Amino acid sequence: MDSALFFGQLLSVDEAVAWREELRSQERCVVFTNGCFDVLHAGHVDYLAWARAQGDALIVGLNEDDSVRRLKGDARPIVPFAQRAALLLALRSVDVVVGFNERTPEVLLDRIRPDVHVKSDQYREDELPERTVVLQHGGRIALAPHVAGESTTELIARILHAYSPYG
C-alpha cells in the first residue's frame, strides 16, 4: 500500500506529540479518540466523522494487536494493526493514527494532551478511566451518539450466522 495516497498519516507517539504541538502553536483544536476499529463498518465511519467535527484535526489512538487480544480475546483482532491503520488513514476525517499497546489510552493522552477527547455515549463520562488525564490537561470529554446494533462484535455475529451451516 502506498501511504502517500492516504489522507492521514501514521505517526509514532513522539511524532504525534510534535504534530499536536505544531497545531497548538496555530491555536487549532485537536480532537483525540481511540479504539480497536477491527472490521471497520459504517458505525465507525459515522463516529469518526462526528469526532472530527468537534475540532480542527483528529488523532486516532489505535490499539495494537496485543492490546486488542487483551481486550477482546484471542480470536481478535480479525484485521491486523497495519491494515486497520491503513483503513483509518484512508478516511477524510482522520488526520493521524498512532498505535498504543495499553488497554486504555491514559499514557497516550498524557503525552498528546488533546483539547477534546471523544468517546461513545454508551459510556458515562464519570466512568471513563482516561477522564482524569484529559481534565488535568485542560481538555474536555465529548460523548458521540452511539447507534445501537452498529458494533464489530454484532457484525461478526451476523457474518457467522449468515455463513453457518445452520443459518
Secondary structure, DSSP 8 states (H G I E B T S, - for coil): --GGGSSSEE--HHHHHHHHHHHHHTT--EEEEEE---S--HHHHHHHHHHHTTSSEEEEEEE-HHHHHHHH-TT--SS-HHHHHHHHHTSTT--EEEEE-SSSSHHHHHHH--SEEEEETTS-GGG-TTHHHHHHTT-EEEEE---TT-SHHHHHHHHHHHHSTT-
